[in-house]
Amino acid sequence: MGRQRTAAIWGILRLLRRNLAAFARDRHVRGIALITAGSLGVLAVMCGIVAMLIAASVPPDKHIMGSSPQDQNKAAAPVKLAAGPVIPPSVVAKGSRFGTIEIASSGIKGIEWHITPDDARRLFLVKAGNDGSRYQIFESAMARHFADFNTKLQDRRNSPEAVDAVAAFMRRMKAHKIPVQNIFIVISSGVADLPQLGELEKSVTARTGIKPDVITPQLECSYTFDWIVPPAHALDSAVVDMGSGNTKACYVEPGADTDRSRGIELLPYGAKTFETKVNSSKKPNVTFARTSARVAPDAVGPLIDQAIDGNPGFLSRSRYYVVGGTAWVTAMLVHSSQSKDDFISLSAPSDFIALRKMTLAEQADMGKLRDPFTPNQLVAGLDILIAISNNLNLNKKTVLFAAPGRDAWMSNYLMSKLAQIEPPAE
């Protein structure tokens, strides 16, 4: 098929050359106006056909989640569309293409954004947070999610592979016309505590020319809090954010002059890292689920007590927003009729217990959610949330899953970065 398209293109180009030669011979014989109109009309048609054939000859982007960096380098950029449509290049305002590359404990993630710094500055307004337009605008600004590259950075040996993946994302973003100065590389909190952090930072900087920003668990959760909690509820709310590698919490305390955000690394475990811990304690003839149920209370309870020591305000909040993959799966499967809602009320810990039972009975269909976890990882995450619910007495609180929590901290990070860009001189 490729050879046929190429032959067709060359045939059209030869016909176009003959037409132009005829135009050159005849321009003094017939009326110039007539020849010009006819020849230019043919020229336009020919160019259009050539463009369509060239476009048709380009293979579509391939989804290569989990492939090696070498395979990624050979293939076209994988594209998964986000909520907003991909905007044609002719429509995207100059200076409004940005890219973020997140180095997370579970993998490398890339997003292309179409938003102007002026829009980002306007979104700092309190009104944008109150009426929900802030996260709606940023959701539509996500032009595309590139396919994630899965790696486990808890193992130091995977660091070179992760750096290769970052470089591959850079190449794809530049191919999508994103200027290098508009690409931000961020190391998320699940990686920030790893002993090889410094080595990873240096390697990424040397390979890409961009020094990555390192986001602490406290800052990551604060970004999420500011993004999803309406200002009217800032002083009576807290956020619990469980990722793949760790669990963060944050809330706001009133101050004399200004309210102060407090972030806590609640646990060094997330759904995937706790799975690793459970496996290390598992005996040959005991199931993973039984081991996890035994390990979770003792592993989680004392660490929560230690983390919230000195933060009594965290326990006194009446509303808890729970975000992260495990909370999302719970909301989607236990409250499927509300799956389109931005905020979904949860009963904690009973909803987490219900999904755990569904998972063990093989009734939790994660296929329609694109299988974000293995069954063991989901059980591990649910056992963490059950233990947190018991420790914080969430059965007596209002608990909400916040759909805008997806990409919340990254959206807020990018908004903050863009808002610092100086507006052009008048």
Residue pairs with C-beta under 8 A, 6 or more apart in sequence:
2 57
5 53
5 56
5 57
6 57
8 53
9 50
9 53
9 54
9 57
12 46
12 49
12 50
12 53
13 50
15 46
16 42
16 43
16 46
19 39
19 42
19 43
19 46
20 39
20 43
22 39
23 35
23 36
23 39
26 35
27 35
58 76
59 76
60 76
61 76
61 77
61 78
61 79
62 75
62 76
62 78
63 78
63 80
63 147
64 71
64 72
64 75
64 78
64 147
65 78
65 147
65 148
65 149
65 150
66 149
66 150
67 75
67 149
68 161
69 149
69 161
69 164
69 165
69 167
69 168
70 164
72 78
72 149
72 165
72 168
73 168
73 171
77 146
77 172
77 175
77 176
78 146
78 147
79 86
79 144
79 145
79 146
79 147
80 144
80 145
80 146
80 147
81 144
81 145
82 111
82 139
82 142
82 143
82 144
82 145
83 139
83 140
83 142
84 114
84 139
84 140
84 141
84 142
84 143
86 143
86 144
87 114
87 143
89 177
92 114
93 116
95 116
95 117
95 182
96 114
96 115
96 116
97 112
97 113
97 114
97 176
97 177
97 178
97 179
97 182
98 112
98 113
98 114
98 115
98 178
98 182
98 183
98 184
98 414
98 418
99 110
99 111
99 112
99 113
99 169
99 173
99 176
99 178
99 182
99 183
99 184
100 110
100 111
100 113
100 183
100 184
100 185
100 186
100 410
100 413
100 414
101 108
101 109
101 110
101 166
101 169
101 170
101 173
101 183
101 184
101 185
101 186
102 108
102 109
102 110
102 111
102 186
102 188
102 410
103 153
103 162
103 166
103 185
103 186
103 187
103 188
103 191
103 200
103 204
103 212
104 153
104 188
104 190
104 191
104 243
104 244
104 245
105 152
105 153
105 154
105 188
105 190
105 191
105 194
105 243
105 244
105 245
105 246
105 270
105 272
105 273
106 150
106 151
106 152
106 190
106 243
106 244
106 245
106 272
107 148
107 149
107 150
107 151
108 148
108 149
108 151
108 162
108 165
108 166
108 169
109 145
109 146
109 148
110 145
110 146
110 169
110 172
110 173
111 142
111 144
111 145
111 146
111 407
111 410
112 142
112 143
112 144
112 146
112 173
112 176
112 178
113 138
113 141
113 142
113 143
113 414
114 141
114 143
115 137
115 138
115 141
115 414
115 418
116 418
117 418
117 419
117 421
117 423
118 423
119 137
120 414
120 415
120 418
120 419
121 418
121 419
121 423
122 128
123 133
123 134
123 137
123 138
123 415
123 419
124 415
124 419
126 231
127 133
128 134
128 137
129 226
129 227
129 230
129 231
130 230
130 231
130 232
132 342
132 404
134 227
134 415
135 227
135 228
135 404
135 408
135 411
138 407
138 411
138 414
138 415
139 404
139 407
142 407
144 176
146 169
146 172
149 162
149 165
149 168
149 169
151 158
151 161
151 162
151 165
152 158
152 272
153 159
153 162
153 190
153 191
153 194
153 196
153 200
154 194
154 245
154 273
154 276
156 195
156 196
159 196
159 199
159 200
159 203
160 203
162 200
163 200
163 203
163 204
163 207
166 185
166 204
166 207
166 208
167 207
167 208
170 180
170 183
170 208
170 210
173 183
174 180
180 209
180 210
183 210
184 210
184 213
184 413
184 414
184 417
185 204
185 208
185 210
185 211
185 212
185 213
186 212
186 213
186 214
186 215
186 410
186 413
187 197
187 200
187 201
187 212
187 213
187 214
187 215
188 215
188 220
188 243
189 215
189 216
189 217
189 219
189 220
189 221
189 243
189 245
189 246
189 248
189 265
190 243
190 244
190 245
190 246
190 270
190 273
191 197
191 200
191 245
192 214
192 215
192 216
192 217
193 217
193 246
193 265
193 268
194 200
197 214
201 211
201 212
201 214
204 210
204 212
205 211
205 212
213 413
215 223
215 409
215 413
216 263
217 246
217 248
217 263
217 264
217 265
218 248
218 250
218 262
218 263
218 264
218 265
219 263
220 241
220 248
220 263
220 409
221 239
221 241
221 248
221 249
221 250
221 263
221 264
221 409
222 250
222 261
222 263
223 408
223 409
223 410
223 412
223 413
224 239
224 241
224 248
224 250
224 323
224 405
224 408
224 409
224 412
225 237
225 239
225 250
225 251
225 252
225 261
225 321
226 261
226 412
227 404
227 405
227 408
227 409
227 411
227 412
228 239
228 321
228 323
228 402
228 404
228 405
228 408
229 237
229 239
229 321
233 319
234 252
234 259
235 252
235 254
235 259
236 317
236 318
236 319
237 251
237 252
237 317
237 318
237 319
237 320
237 321
238 249
238 250
238 251
238 314
238 317
238 319
238 320
238 321
239 248
239 249
239 250
239 251
239 320
239 321
239 322
239 323
239 402
239 405
240 247
240 248
240 249
240 266
240 320
240 321
240 322
240 323
240 388
241 247
241 248
241 249
241 250
241 322
241 323
241 324
241 405
242 248
242 267
242 270
242 271
242 322
242 323
242 324
242 325
242 326
242 327
242 381
242 384
242 385
243 270
243 271
243 324
243 325
244 270
244 271
244 272
244 273
244 325
245 269
245 270
245 272
245 273
246 265
246 267
246 268
246 269
246 270
246 273
247 265
247 266
247 267
247 269
247 270
247 324
247 384
247 388
248 263
248 264
248 265
248 266
249 263
249 264
249 266
249 307
249 308
249 314
250 261
250 262
250 263
250 264
251 261
251 262
251 311
251 313
251 314
251 317
252 259
252 260
252 261
252 262
253 259
253 260
253 262
253 313
254 260
262 311
262 313
262 314
264 307
264 308
264 311
264 314
265 307
266 303
266 304
266 307
266 308
266 388
267 300
267 303
267 304
267 307
267 384
268 303
269 277
269 299
269 300
269 384
270 324
270 381
270 384
271 324
271 325
271 326
271 373
271 377
271 378
271 380
271 381
271 384
272 373
272 377
272 380
274 292
274 296
274 299
274 380
274 381
274 383
274 384
275 374
275 376
275 377
275 380
277 295
277 299
278 288
278 291
278 292
278 295
278 376
278 380
279 288
281 291
281 294
281 295
282 288
282 291
283 291
288 376
288 379
289 356
289 360
289 379
292 376
292 379
292 380
292 383
293 383
295 383
296 383
296 384
296 386
296 387
297 387
297 390
299 387
300 384
300 387
300 388
300 391
301 387
301 391
304 387
304 388
304 391
304 392
305 391
308 314
308 315
315 392
317 397
318 397
318 398
319 397
319 398
319 399
319 400
320 348
320 392
320 394
320 397
320 398
320 399
320 400
321 400
321 401
321 402
321 405
322 346
322 348
322 385
322 399
322 400
322 401
322 402
323 401
323 402
323 405
323 406
323 408
324 381
324 405
325 372
325 373
325 381
326 373
326 378
326 381
326 382
326 384
326 385
327 346
327 385
327 401
328 369
328 372
328 401
328 403
328 406
329 355
329 364
329 366
329 369
329 372
329 373
329 378
330 346
330 351
330 352
330 355
330 382
330 385
330 401
331 338
331 339
331 344
331 346
331 401
331 403
332 339
332 369
333 355
333 358
333 364
333 365
333 366
333 369
334 346
334 351
334 354
334 355
334 358
335 344
335 345
335 346
335 351
338 344
341 403
342 402
342 403
342 404
343 400
343 401
343 402
343 403
344 400
344 401
344 403
345 398
345 399
345 400
346 399
346 400
346 401
347 395
347 399
348 385
348 389
348 394
348 395
348 397
348 399
349 385
349 386
349 389
349 390
349 394
349 395
350 395
352 382
352 385
352 386
352 389
353 382
353 386
355 364
355 378
355 382
356 379
356 382
356 383
356 386
358 364
359 375
359 378
359 379
359 382
360 379
362 375
364 375
364 378
366 372
366 373
366 378
373 381
388 394
389 395
389 399
402 408
